[in-house]
């Protein structure tokens, strides 16, 4: 080898380095192909996710148990998605707005459920270095873990530990077959008087947004009354990020009753609002 030749140790994806030593050969091959592209549109990201979903034979119309859903969420497309959102002006604006709001709450411990690439956690740490943030991630990203800077109060964990002053679930519930069961866990992980922020997208944007959750598109805020939550408002600049305060415990009977009503009326409400253009 020429002594002057530079040894490549990473992939540069739209300016962000992805070190070879934390990637599999399959991941490297896929990411190298993507890195040759100009930074794509969000529509391309969605189309590529759907292509991989179909290639794995996944079906969002039936139960996911027994399907290769773990393979889907472990695919390097999620690294691509993480890099895209890290460099996307709209995504950056949303994270900035959420971080600014949370920094004004005076909280000390935050759980970012499904925090993936760690971008929101790092933004939260940047606005208040004293905040302790747990990224609760069922499918932790090796790259995300490595990107967490030394000296910050951020860590990846697989399950909640104790209770938090604020729990955030951004772009999570639409991926879950039984989202309200997860809501119960999120409420239980929040201190009484603490805050929960849900940023949901109950729309068929991509196939991993499960149609079984779409009844919550316009009923979610109402159903949360049975979860011991009080609706506070939206994060300024992020209209789909709803803020709740925990004022009690989940009332399972009422929660189930409101869920059943939402499942009955939700599809009709969705259609009516769609026809009205709202």
GUNU-632368 format. One record per residue: residue number from 1; residue in one letter; y negated, z, x of N, C-alpha, C in turn. Coordinates in steps of 0.001 Angstrom, whole numbers, plus 524288, in hexadecimal, padded with zeros to 5 digits. Example, Ala and Ser with C-alpha at 12.3 -4.5 7.8 and 13.67 -1.06 7.14 Angstrom:
 resi resn  n_c2  n_c3  n_c1 ca_c2 ca_c3 ca_c1  c_c2  c_c3  c_c1
    1    A 8163A 81E78 83386 81194 81E78 8300C 80CE4 81E78 83390
    2    S 808CA 81BA8 83232 80424 81BE4 83566 7FFE2 81EBE 83264
This chain:
 resi resn  n_c2  n_c3  n_c1 ca_c2 ca_c3 ca_c1  c_c2  c_c3  c_c1
    1    X 804A8 80000 8034C 80000 80000 80000 7FB21 80000 80373
    2    X 7F736 7FD24 801E7 7F234 7FD21 804A4 7EFD0 80296 80437
    3    X 7EE64 804D7 808B5 7EC33 80A20 808B1 7E725 80A7A 805A8
    4    X 7E493 8060B 804F0 7DFA2 805FF 80215 7E063 80550 7FC34
    5    X 7E548 8047F 7FAA3 7E65B 80393 7F519 7E613 808BA 7F215
    6    X 7E371 808C0 7EDC2 7E2EB 80D75 7EA91 7E7C9 80E32 7E739
    7    X 7E9FA 812DB 7E748 7EE82 8141C 7E413 7EC98 815DC 7DEB9
    8    X 7EE5C 81339 7DAB0 7ECC4 8148E 7D55C 7EFDF 8193B 7D373
    9    X 7ED36 81D43 7D1BA 7EFD4 82203 7CFDE 7EEC6 8231D 7CA20
   10    X 7EBB2 81FC5 7C7AF 7EAA7 82095 7C229 7E95A 81B6F 7BF80
   11    X 7E922 81BB1 7BA52 7E762 8175D 7B713 7E1F4 818C4 7B51C
   12    X 7DE65 81528 7B556 7D92C 81612 7B338 7D8E0 8137B 7ADDF
   13    X 7D8AD 816C5 7A9EA 7D85C 814C3 7A498 7D2E2 815C3 7A289
   14    X 7CFB3 811A3 7A283 7CA50 811DA 7A0A5 7C747 81648 7A35A
   15    X 7C83D 816A7 7A887 7C553 81A5A 7ABBB 7C7D9 81FA3 7AC70
   16    X 7CBFF 820C5 7A981 7CE95 825D8 7A9EC 7D3A3 8253F 7AD09
   17    X 7D466 8285B 7B13C 7D917 827DD 7B46C 7DDD5 82A5F 7B1D3
   18    X 7E241 82799 7B214 7E731 8298D 7B00E 7EAFF 829BF 7B49E
   19    X 7EBDE 82E4B 7B6FF 7EF11 82EAA 7BBC0 7F4BF 82D0B 7BADD
   20    X 7F6D5 82A04 7BE89 7FC3C 82842 7BE3B 80010 82CD6 7BE0C
   21    X 7FEC6 83112 7C0D5 802A7 8353C 7C18A 803E8 8383B 7BC8D
   22    X 800EB 8376F 7B857 80225 83A17 7B36D 803F3 83637 7AF40
   23    X 804DC 83155 7B0E9 8066A 82D49 7AD31 80BEA 82B5E 7AE6B
   24    X 80EC6 82A08 7AA49 813E5 827A1 7AB0E 81321 821E2 7AC60
   25    X 81747 81F67 7AE4F 816EE 819D7 7AF94 8159D 8169E 7AAC4
   26    X 817DB 8182B 7A64B 816AA 81567 7A175 810FB 81604 79FE5
   27    X 80EEB 81AC8 7A085 80971 81BBD 79F4B 805E4 81881 7A2D2
   28    X 80741 8185B 7A7E9 80410 8156F 7ABAB 803E8 80FAB 7AA38
   29    X 80872 80D7E 7A8E9 808B0 807F1 7A78B 8054A 806D0 7A2C0
   30    X 8059B 80A35 79ECF 8028F 80965 79A09 7FCBB 809FB 79B21
   31    X 7FB4F 80E1C 79DE6 7F5CB 80F3A 79ED9 7F34F 80B3D 7A282
   32    X 7F64F 80947 7A63A 7F435 80532 7A9A3 7F2D7 80058 7A681
   33    X 7F62C 7FF19 7A2AD 7F512 7FA9B 79F5C 7F013 7FB59 79C40
   34    X 7EF71 80007 79A04 7EABF 8011C 796F2 7E5E7 8012D 79A6D
   35    X 7E680 8031E 79F49 7E1FD 803A0 7A2C6 7DF9D 7FE5E 7A444
   36    X 7E291 7FA2A 7A394 7E087 7F4F9 7A4CB 7DCF6 7F2E5 7A07D
   37    X 7DCF7 7F59C 79C0F 7D9BD 7F3F6 797A4 7D43E 7F62E 79820
   38    X 7D093 7F377 795CE 7CB81 7F5D8 794EE 7CC53 7FA47 790F7
   39    X 7C8D6 7FE05 79118 7C94E 80255 78D5F 7C97A 80023 787D0
   40    X 7CDC0 8013C 784EB 7CE71 7FEB1 77FD7 7CB5B 8015C 77B84
   41    X 7CBC3 7FF24 776DA 7C974 8018D 7723F 7CD32 805B2 77024
   42    X 7CB2B 80920 76CD3 7CE8A 80D0C 76A6C 7D2A5 80A61 766FF
   43    X 7D14B 805D6 764D4 7D520 80304 76198 7D9D5 8015E 764D7
   44    X 7D8E7 7FFDA 769CA 7DD53 7FE73 76D2D 7E0C3 80331 76E1E
   45    X 7DE72 807C2 76EFC 7E171 80C91 76FC0 7E4EA 80D88 76B06
   46    X 7E2B4 80D03 7665A 7E5B2 80DE8 76192 7EA25 809F1 76108
   47    X 7E903 80509 76224 7ED0B 800FC 761BC 7F178 801F1 7659B
   48    X 7F018 803B4 76A4D 7F40D 804C5 76E3F 7F75C 8097A 76CB3
   49    X 7F4F9 80D6D 76A73 7F7F3 811E0 7687D 7FBD1 81027 7644F
   50    X 7FA09 80CCF 760C8 7FD7D 80AE0 75CA3 801EA 8078C 75EE8
   51    X 800BB 80476 762E6 804D1 80140 76561 80916 804C1 767B1
   52    X 80789 808E7 76A44 80B4F 80C7C 76CA8 80E4A 80F75 7686F
   53    X 80B8E 81104 76455 80E12 81394 75FD7 8126E 81021 75DB5
   54    X 81139 80B26 75CEA 81523 80783 75AD3 81989 80689 75EBB
   55    X 81833 8062B 763C7 81C31 80538 767CB 8201F 809AA 76800
   56    X 81E65 80E6B 766B0 821E6 812EF 766B2 824D4 81374 76185
   57    X 823C2 80FE4 75DE1 82681 80FF5 758DC 824E4 81463 7554B
   58    X 82026 81647 755E6 81E52 81AAA 752C5 81C96 818D4 74D5A
   59    X 81D2D 81C54 74990 81BD6 81B0E 74426 818DC 81FAD 741D8
   60    X 813E5 81EE9 74078 810B8 82337 73E6C 81182 82419 73896
   61    X 81506 82125 73633 81608 821C2 73097 81A70 82597 72F7D
   62    X 81D33 82733 73383 82196 82AD1 732E1 820E9 82F57 736B5
   63    X 82445 83350 73622 823FB 837E6 73988 82489 83652 73F3F
   64    X 8218B 838C5 7429A 821A4 8376D 7482C 82627 839F8 74B13
   65    X 8289B 83DDC 748AD 82D01 84069 74B3E 83146 83C63 74C6D
   66    X 832FF 83C55 75153 836F4 83894 752F5 834AC 8338B 7550F
   67    X 82F82 832C7 75471 82CF1 82E38 756A9 82AD0 82F92 75C1E
   68    X 82981 82B8F 75F0E 827E2 82C4F 76486 82210 82D9B 764EC
   69    X 8205E 83177 761DE 81ACE 832BB 761C6 81903 8351D 766F1
   70    X 81C7A 83813 7698B 81B24 83A48 76EA4 81A39 83611 772B2
   71    X 81D58 831E5 77270 81C97 82D82 77610 81751 82AE9 7752A
   72    X 815B8 82AA8 77046 810B8 82838 76F06 80C33 82B55 77160
   73    X 80C3D 8307A 7707E 807E2 833A2 77262 8082B 834BA 7783C
   74    X 80C7A 8332E 77AB6 80CE7 8339A 7806A 80BCA 82E65 7831B
   75    X 80AD4 82A56 78013 809E3 82522 7823E 80496 82500 7850A
   76    X 80420 82200 7894B 7FF1C 821C9 78C20 7FA91 81F84 78905
   77    X 7FB84 81D65 78466 7F71C 81BC2 78125 7F38A 82063 7800B
   78    X 7F5B8 8251E 7800E 7F27A 829B4 77F08 7EF27 82B21 783C1
   79    X 7F0F3 829A6 78870 7ED93 82A14 78D0A 7E916 82633 78C7B
   80    X 7EA67 82172 78AE6 7E667 81D6E 78A09 7E27E 81F4E 785EE
   81    X 7E47B 8218D 781B4 7E10D 82380 77D94 7DD8A 827DE 77FA7
   82    X 7DFC4 82B56 782E7 7DCAE 82F8C 7851A 7D850 82D88 7888C
   83    X 7D98B 829A2 78BD3 7D588 82757 78F34 7D171 8248F 78BDE
   84    X 7D337 821D4 787D9 7CF8A 81F0C 78471 7CBB6 822D5 781EC
   85    X 7CDC5 82719 77F9B 7CA4A 82AC5 77CF6 7C6BF 82D9D 780D3
   86    X 7C8A7 82E32 785BB 7C56A 830BD 789B4 7C0BB 82D6B 78B34
   87    X 7C111 82850 78A28 7BCE5 824B6 78BB9 7BA3F 8221F 7870D
   88    X 7BBE6 8237D 7825C 7B9CF 8210E 77D9A 7B4EB 823F2 77BC6
   89    X 7B084 82141 77B2C 7AB9E 823E6 779B1 7AC03 826F8 77496
   90    X 7AEBD 824DE 770A3 7AF2B 8279E 76BA6 7B25C 82C9F 76C4F
   91    X 7B6CE 82C42 76F0D 7BA0C 830DC 76FF5 7B71A 834F4 7731C
   92    X 7B433 83338 776FE 7B120 836D5 77A3B 7AD13 839A3 776E0
   93    X 7AA7B 836AC 77371 7A682 83904 77006 7A8F4 83D24 76C76
   94    X 7ADA0 83C03 76A6F 7B04C 83FC0 76706 7B1A6 844BD 769FC
   95    X 7B3CD 84433 76EBE 7B52E 848D3 771D4 7B055 84BF9 77335
   96    X 7AC25 84944 774AB 7A745 84BFD 77600 7A554 84F36 7715F
   97    X 7A592 84CE3 76CB7 7A39B 84F91 7680E 7A6F6 85454 766C2
   98    X 7AC21 853BB 7671C 7AF9F 85822 765FB 7AED5 85C76 76A04
   99    X 7AE71 85AFE 76EFD 7ADB2 85EE1 77321 7A88C 861C4 77271
  100    X 7A46D 85EF8 77107 79F58 86170 7702E 79FA7 86559 76BB5
  101    X 7A226 863CA 7676F 7A29C 8675D 762FB 7A5A7 86C3F 7647E
  102    X 7AA24 86B84 7670F 7AD6D 87000 7687C 7AA8F 87395 76C48
  103    X 7A78A 87154 76FDC 7A4B8 87484 773B1 7A0C1 87819 77117
  104    X 79F0C 876B8 76C68 79B29 879D6 7699D 79D97 87E35 7665D
  105    X 7A2D7 87E4A 76621 7A586 8824A 76310 7A61E 8876A 7660B
  106    X 7A5A0 88731 76B2B 7A656 88BE3 76E58 7ABFB 88D9F 76EC7
  107    X 7AF9E 889E1 76E89 7B52D 88B31 76EBA 7B703 88BAF 77460
  108    X 7BB78 88E62 7750C 7BD9A 88F34 77A43 7C2C8 88C68 77B1E
  109    X 7C605 88C11 77703 7CB2E 889A0 77792 7CBC3 88544 7738D
  110    X 7CD44 880B0 77576 7CDD9 87C0F 77227 7D348 879CB 772EA
  111    X 7D594 877F6 76EB1 7DA6C 874F0 76EF8 7D944 86F63 76D23
  112    X 7DA78 86B9A 7706F 7D9D1 86613 76F1F 7DF41 863E2 76E29
  113    X 7E0BF 8639D 7692A 7E60E 861F2 767D8 7E678 85BFE 7682A
  114    X 7EA72 85A25 76B24 7EB15 85487 76BDA 7E6DD 8524A 76F54
  115    X 7E507 8556B 7731D 7E096 853ED 77666 7E1AD 84FC2 77A60
  116    X 7E695 84E00 77AC4 7E810 84967 77DC9 7E5F8 84903 7834B
  117    X 7E234 8459D 78407 7E033 84432 7892C 7DC8E 8485F 78B68
  118    X 7DB02 84C23 7881B 7D7BB 8506A 789E9 7D1F0 84F54 78A0C
  119    X 7D042 84AF8 787CF 7CABA 84996 78814 7C748 84D7C 7851C
  120    X 7C8E2 84EF6 7805E 7C5B6 852A4 77D5E 7C595 857F0 78013
  121    X 7CA0C 859AF 78215 7CA38 85EBE 784C8 7C689 85ECC 7896F
  122    X 7C673 85A90 78C64 7C300 85A60 790EE 7BD45 85A4A 78F47
  123    X 7BC28 857B5 78AF8 7B6C5 857AC 78907 7B529 85D23 78741
  124    X 7B8B5 85FE1 78491 7B7A0 86538 782DB 7B6A7 868C6 78786
  125    X 7B9CB 8682E 78B9B 7B930 86B58 79052 7B40C 86A22 7930F
  126    X 7B25C 86539 792B5 7AD81 863AB 7954A 7A8B9 8661D 792AB
  127    X 7A8F1 866B3 78D7C 7A466 868EA 78AC6 7A453 86ED9 78B18
  128    X 7A8E0 8713E 78C0C 7A91B 876EE 78CB5 7ADCE 87834 7901C
  129    X 7ACDA 8791B 79514 7B119 879DF 798D4 7B41D 87EEF 797FB
  130    X 7B218 88271 794A5 7B4C6 8876B 793B3 7B8DF 886FC 78F68
  131    X 7B8D0 882D1 78C69 7BC89 88229 78822 7C207 8813D 78A51
  132    X 7C5DD 883DF 7880E 7CB5C 882FD 7895D 7CDA4 87F3E 7854C
  133    X 7D006 87B09 7871F 7D1F9 876F6 7839B 7D7BA 87603 7849A
  134    X 7DAD6 87685 78089 7E05C 8751F 780BF 7E111 86FE3 77E02
  135    X 7E324 86C11 780CA 7E499 86715 77E63 7EA3A 867B1 77C98
  136    X 7EAF4 86816 77781 7F02D 868CB 77548 7F246 8635D 7741D
  137    X 7F5E9 86191 77755 7F777 85C13 7772B 7FD66 85B88 77709
  138    X 7FF88 859A6 77288 8053A 858D5 7722F 80733 854A3 775F4
  139    X 803E4 850CD 77743 8055F 84C9C 77ADF 80176 84C96 77F6B
  140    X 801D4 85075 782E2 7FDF0 850F1 78712 7FDFB 84C4D 78AC6
  141    X 7F95C 84AB8 78C52 7F8B0 84660 78FED 7F877 8486F 79581
  142    X 7FBFC 8467E 798E3 7FBDB 84809 79E61 7F694 846BC 7A0C2
  143    X 7F489 8423D 79F52 7EF6D 840A2 7A147 7EB2F 84451 79F4C
  144    X 7EB78 845B6 79A50 7E7A9 84953 79822 7E7C3 84E8E 79AE4
  145    X 7EC76 8507D 79BF2 7ED01 8557F 79EAA 7EA96 85528 7A414
  146    X 7EB8F 850DA 7A6CE 7E97C 85046 7AC16 7E390 84FCD 7AC1E
  147    X 7E15E 84D8E 7A7FA 7DBBA 84C9F 7A7DB 7D890 85194 7A6DF
  148    X 7DB2A 855C0 7A523 7D855 85A98 7A43A 7D679 85CC1 7A96E
  149    X 7D176 85D86 7A9EE 7CF2A 85F1D 7AEE3 7D06A 864CB 7B02C
  150    X 7D161 865C4 7B520 7D231 86B15 7B6ED 7CD47 86E56 7B5E9
  151    X 7CE21 87346 7B472 7C9AD 876B5 7B394 7C7CE 876D8 7ADFA
  152    X 7C9AB 87337 7AAB2 7C844 8734F 7A52A 7CC13 876D2 7A23B
  153    X 7CA63 878BF 79DB9 7CDB1 87C16 79A7F 7D091 878BF 7967B
  154    X 7D35B 874D4 79856 7D640 87148 794EB 7DBEE 87143 796A3
  155    X 7DF73 87142 792E7 7E4FB 870C1 7942A 7E7CF 86E00 78FAE
  156    X 7EC24 86B82 790FF 7EF93 86922 78D20 7F3DA 86D00 78BBB
  157    X 7F4CF 86DC3 786AC 7F934 870F7 784DD 7FBCF 86E16 78056
  158    X 800A3 86F8F 77F2A 80386 86CDC 77B00 80317 86F94 775BE
  159    X 801E2 8749F 775C4 80168 87794 770EA 7FCB6 87B2C 77139
  160    X 7FAA9 87C8E 76CB4 7F643 88029 76C7D 7F7BA 88570 76EE2
  161    X 7F3EC 887D8 77161 7F499 88D14 7737C 7F05F 8908E 77134
  162    X 7F1FF 8946A 76E14 7EE5E 897FB 76B7C 7EAC5 894F9 767D0
  163    X 7E5FA 896DE 76714 7E24D 89459 76385 7DD61 892AD 7666C
  164    X 7DAA7 88EEB 7640E 7D629 88C7A 76694 7D150 88D0C 7632F
  165    X 7CCD2 88CB7 765BB 7C7DE 88CD6 762E4 7C6DC 887A8 7601A
  166    X 7C8F8 88375 76243 7C830 87E41 75FFF 7CCF9 87AEB 7612E
  167    X 7CEDB 87838 75D38 7D349 874A2 75DCF 7D17D 86F35 75C1D
  168    X 7D2AF 86B5A 75F56 7D103 865F4 75E58 7D5D1 86277 75DE2
  169    X 7D5DF 85F25 759F5 7DA04 85B32 75959 7D75D 855FD 75852
  170    X 7D6D7 852DC 75C66 7D41B 84DD7 75C0B 7D810 8496A 75C1E
  171    X 7D82F 84642 757EA 7DBCA 841CD 7577C 7E16E 84396 7581E
  172    X 7E2EF 84786 7551C 7E82C 849CB 75581 7EB30 8496A 75062
  173    X 7E8E8 84B6C 74C26 7EBE0 84C45 74755 7EE09 84740 744F7
  174    X 7EB5D 842E3 745C7 7ED37 83DE9 74398 7F235 83C02 74641
  175    X 7F3A7 83E67 74AA4 7F863 83CF8 74D7A 7FD0D 8406F 74BFA
  176    X 7FC27 84460 748A6 8000A 84867 74784 80256 84787 74216
  177    X 80790 847B1 741BC 80A0A 846C9 73CA7 8088E 84AE6 738A1
  178    X 80840 84FC7 73A47 806D2 85408 736B2 801EC 856B9 738EA
  179    X 7FD72 85437 73848 7F8A8 85627 73AD1 7F70A 85B95 7391D
  180    X 7F822 85D03 73436 7F65C 8621C 73266 7F995 86689 734B2
  181    X 7FE61 8656F 73661 8016B 86962 73932 7FEDB 86A7E 73E74
  182    X 7FCD6 86667 740FA 7FA08 8672B 745DF 7F4E7 86A0A 744E1
  183    X 7F240 868D3 74084 7ED70 86B9C 73F39 7EE6D 87179 73EF8
  184    X 7F2CA 8730A 73C9B 7F412 8789B 73C54 7F471 87AFC 741C3
  185    X 7F6D1 87824 7456E 7F736 87A16 74ACA 7F1DB 87A79 74D57
  186    X 7EE8A 8769F 74C4F 7E94E 876A0 74E96 7E60A 87B24 74C72
  187    X 7E698 87C3A 74766 7E3CC 8809D 74508 7E5B8 885C2 7475E
  188    X 7EAE0 8864C 747DA 7ED1A 88B1D 74A0B 7EB5B 88C03 74FA5
  189    X 7EA22 887B9 7526A 7E87B 88825 757E2 7E29E 88935 75868
  190    X 7DFDF 88985 75400 7DA34 88A5C 75400 7D8F9 88FF2 7524B
  191    X 7D58D 89288 7551E 7D3F7 897CE 753AC 7D130 897BF 74E64
  192    X 7D1A3 89BF9 74B83 7CEAC 89C87 746B2 7C8E0 89C45 74804
  193    X 7C619 898DA 74559 7C0A0 897F1 74690 7BFCE 893A0 74A89
  194    X 7C427 891A8 74CC4 7C3D4 88D72 75090 7C343 8882A 74DF9
  195    X 7C2E4 88421 7511F 7C1B8 87EDB 74F35 7C63D 87B1D 7503A
  196    X 7C6CF 8776B 74CAA 7CA63 8730D 74D5D 7C75E 86E06 74C90
  197    X 7C85A 86A3D 74FF7 7C5E8 8651E 74F85 7CA3D 86114 74EFF
  198    X 7CA38 85E3A 74AA8 7CE03 85A16 749BB 7CB27 854D9 749B0
  199    X 7CCC7 8514A 74D0B 7CAC4 84BEE 74CEE 7CF5E 84869 74B91
  200    X 7CFBC 846FC 74695 7D448 84426 74497 7D307 83E6B 74392
  201    X 7D727 83B31 743BA 7D69A 835A6 74252 7DB46 83425 73EF9
  202    X 7DB09 8358B 739FA 7DF5B 8346D 7366C 7DEED 82ED9 73449
  203    X 7DED8 82B1F 737E1 7DE5C 8259C 73692 7E290 82289 7398F
  204    X 7E43B 81E0B 73786 7E85A 81AE9 73A14 7E648 81797 73E90
  205    X 7E38C 81A1F 74231 7E14D 8174C 7469F 7E59C 8156D 74A46
  206    X 7E976 818DA 74B39 7EDFB 817A1 74E7F 7F2D7 819D2 74BDD
  207    X 7F755 817E1 74D6B 7FC26 81949 74AB9 7FDD0 81EEB 74B9B
  208    X 7FBDF 82160 74FC3 7FD33 826DF 75096 7F9BD 82A7E 74D57
  209    X 7F60C 82850 74A5D 7F36C 82B45 74642 7F6FD 82AE5 74181
  210    X 7F969 82F32 74020 7FDAD 82F0C 73C51 7FB9F 82EC1 736B9
  211    X 7FD73 82AEE 733B1 7FBA4 82A66 72E43 7FC7E 82F46 72AFC
  212    X 80055 83279 72C77 80165 83734 72979 7FCFB 83B2C 729D9
  213    X 7F932 83A50 72D60 7F4C5 83DE4 72DE5 7EFE1 83BF1 72B22
  214    X 7EFEB 83723 72936 7EB17 834BB 7275F 7E8F9 83735 72261
  215    X 7EC2A 83A30 71F92 7EA44 83CD8 71ADF 7E60D 840E6 71C3F
  216    X 7E5AD 84244 7213F 7E1CC 84619 722FE 7DC94 8439F 7247C
  217    X 7DC23 83E80 72415 7D775 83BBA 725E5 7D275 83E0E 72399
  218    X 7D274 83EF1 71E75 7CDCC 8410E 71BE6 7CED0 84659 7195C
  219    X 7D366 84892 71A32 7D4B7 84D94 717B7 7D55F 851FB 71BAB
  220    X 7D522 850BA 720B2 7D656 85491 724BD 7D2E2 8596E 7244E
  221    X 7CDD5 858A4 723F5 7CA28 85D09 723AF 7CB6E 86093 71F17
  222    X 7CCD1 85E49 71AB8 7CE08 86142 715F2 7D318 86451 7169A
  223    X 7D71C 861DA 718DF 7DC2B 86470 71994 7DBAE 8691D 71D40
  224    X 7D813 868D9 72103 7D781 86D11 724D7 7D5C8 87238 72261
  225    X 7D41C 8721C 71D71 7D2C4 876F2 71ABD 7D773 87A9B 71A63
  226    X 7DC15 87854 71A38 7E0D0 87B89 719EA 7E2B6 87D71 71F2E
  227    X 7E015 87BC7 72357 7E1BB 87D32 728A1 7DE70 88199 72AE9
  228    X 7DB44 88422 727A6 7D7F8 8885F 7298A 7D348 8866E 72C98
  229    X 7D19F 88193 72B78 7CD4E 87F32 72E6A 7C89B 87E2D 72AEB
  230    X 7C405 87EF5 72D26 7BF1A 87DBD 72A8B 7BCAA 87911 72D4D
  231    X 7BB55 8750B 72A3B 7B8FA 8705F 72C75 7B355 8717A 72DEB
  232    X 7B1E7 8702C 732CD 7ACA5 87126 734CF 7A959 86C30 734C5
  233    X 7ABB7 867CD 73630 7A8E9 862DB 73670 7AB5E 85F3C 73A66
  234    X 7A89C 85B28 73BDA 7AA70 85776 73FC9 7A780 85847 744E6
  235    X 7AA1F 856E7 7492F 7A77F 856F6 74E3C 7A35C 852AF 74E2B
  236    X 79EA0 853F8 74FA6 79A63 85020 74FAF 79BC7 84B8B 75334
  237    X 79B91 846D4 750FA 79CD5 84223 753EF 7A290 840AC 753D2
  238    X 7A5CC 843FD 75177 7AB73 842D5 75107 7AD02 8442D 74B6F
  239    X 7ABE5 840A9 747D7 7AC76 841DE 7424C 7B204 84332 740A9
  240    X 7B5EF 84146 74393 7BB4E 84269 7420F 7BD4E 8477E 74470
  241    X 7BA0F 84A2B 74792 7BB9E 84F25 749F4 7B9BF 85396 74673
  242    X 7BD5B 855D8 74384 7BC04 859E3 73FB4 7BC9D 85F4C 7421B
  243    X 7B8E2 862B5 740E7 7B8B9 867FB 7430B 7BA3C 86BDC 73EC2
  244    X 7BDE6 86F48 74001 7BF86 87366 73C6D 7BF30 878A3 73F3B
  245    X 7BE7B 87CCE 73C30 7BEE7 8821B 73E3A 7C38F 884BC 73B94
  246    X 7C69C 8878A 73EAB 7CAFE 88A63 73C64 7C8F8 88F61 739E4
  247    X 7C99E 88FB9 734B4 7C7BA 89443 731CC 7CC27 8976E 72F6F
  248    X 7D0FA 89597 7301F 7D573 89868 72DFD 7DA82 89626 7300D
  249    X 7DEBF 89792 72D86 7E3E2 89590 72EFB 7E565 8910A 72B6B
  250    X 7E93E 88E06 72D1C 7EB46 889D6 729CF 7EDC2 88C45 724FC
  251    X 7EC1C 88A90 7206D 7EE97 88C18 71B86 7F29D 887DF 71A52
  252    X 7F787 888ED 71BB4 7FB7D 884CE 71B7B 7FC18 88289 71607
  253    X 7FBD4 885D7 71208 7FC71 883E5 70CAC 7F7FB 8803D 70B39
  254    X 7F32F 881F1 70C51 7EEA4 87EB2 70B0E 7EE81 879CA 70E75
  255    X 7EFE9 87A6B 7136D 7EFE2 87600 7170E 7F3A2 871C6 7152D
  256    X 7F84E 8735C 7139D 7FC2D 86F97 711B5 7FA5C 86D11 70C9F
  257    X 7F7E0 87034 7093D 7F5F3 86E1E 7044A 7F1BB 869FE 70535
  258    X 7EE06 86B2F 708AE 7E9E3 8676B 709DC 7EC1D 86294 70C8C
  259    X 7F00A 8634F 70FD4 7F292 85EDC 71262 7F511 85B45 70E54
  260    X 7F7C5 85D92 70A7B 7FA61 85A66 7067F 7F673 85753 70344
  261    X 7F204 859BB 7020A 7EDF3 856F0 6FF21 7EBBC 8527F 70278
  262    X 7EAC6 8539B 7077F 7E8A8 84FA2 70B01 7EC59 84B07 70B86
  263    X 7F169 84C0E 70BC9 7F53C 847D1 70C30 7F532 8447C 7073D
  264    X 7F406 846F3 702D2 7F406 84422 6FDD5 7EF14 840D7 6FD30
  265    X 7EA8C 84325 6FE75 7E594 8406D 6FD6E 7E38A 83D75 70237
  266    X 7E554 83EF9 706EB 7E32D 83CB2 70BAF 7E34C 836C7 70BEB
  267    X 7E7D2 83453 70AD1 7E802 82E95 70B0E 7E42E 82BF8 7074A
  268    X 7E386 82E2E 702A2 7DFD8 82BEC 6FEDC 7DA40 82C8E 700B3
  269    X 7D908 83116 702F7 7D3CC 831FA 7050D 7D2B9 82E27 70982
  270    X 7D699 82D5F 70CDF 7D5FC 829A7 71132 7D4B6 82439 70F25
  271    X 7D7A6 82284 70B3E 7D6D7 81D48 70919 7D183 81CCA 70675
  272    X 7D00D 820D1 70373 7CB10 8209E 700AA 7C67B 82070 70487
  273    X 7C6BC 8239A 70894 7C280 823A0 70C66 7C257 81E94 70F83
  274    X 7C6E7 81C57 7107A 7C726 81751 71348 7C48D 81310 71003
  275    X 7C5C0 812F9 70AF3 7C380 80F02 7077A 7BD9A 80FA9 706E9
  276    X 7BBC1 81488 70754 7B621 8159C 706FE 7B36E 814E3 70C47
  277    X 7B68F 8140A 7105F 7B464 81343 71597 7B25A 8183C 7180E
  278    X 7B4D6 81CBE 716B3 7B31B 821BE 718ED 7B7C4 8249F 71B4F
